[in-house]
């Protein structure tokens, strides 16, 4: 595994992390604690130290799986835990509540600490909220107090639009030190404005959805159907068809012989100098291993995207 500095946080994180939305049950599978244990054990064995989750992934279910695992393994110091706030799904029908208010976010923070069975969060991220709730001085003042109190080590922003320059440019102002953004071979939008802003501010970058919701895994062919309990069943059908056709073209023209498609897609993201780490989801230990292998692939030439060299892990 290789490690990179996550911007001004100064934390060293593995270039491949574990995204855990799937643990909340939204991706066509309900997980057991034993299955989560096996995934995180494998992640630890291959050198991964970054876990990204959110309070809304199954309403703290993903966080609880992770917290139970880390508590039983007594391994808190071995992990960089990143979670998020703002999308509290427990009472979404209550229009009177502002889930982005300082008071509500403080409640979410305490609930996340309890679920994760920890007294601090390494990276606490504003979760894809609109600009009008982002521009709330009371929220960031409260969060800064929690940093001073030691409950939060670092603040981050998970931008909803992968071209949200307003929130990215304001990161240093609100003491956020990392940006999370959608970035993958099918969607390179952050390269235009978000990444340059991150580099100017020395912000860490977590690339989420690096496998394009699994479409870049190579597992799905044009015409693939998804179960009703899989979030991809709600994606626009026409756009899904276009993406799967594009993936097929990438497999035929860019994927080197003998290289796993998911491994290649993650390594493709990591070749950009602004990207600190990719945080793909995974449903099995085998997928963790395939994801981690991306750390051992380096793109030789920007002009020849199918030319790769293998490097030894750190």
Secondary structure by P-SEA (a helix, b strand, c coil): cbbbbccccccccccbbbbcccccccccccccaaaaaaaaaaaaaacccbbbbccccccaaaaaaaaaaaaaaccccccbbbbbcccccccccccccccccaaaaaaaaaaaaaaaccccccbbbcccccccccccaaaaaaaaaaaaaccccbbbbbcccccaaaaaaacccccccbbbbbbccccccccccaaaaaaaabbbbbbcccccccccccccccccccccccccccccaaaaaaaaaaaaaaaaccccccccaaaaaaaaaaccccccbbbbbbccaaaaaaaaccccccccccccccbbbbbbcc
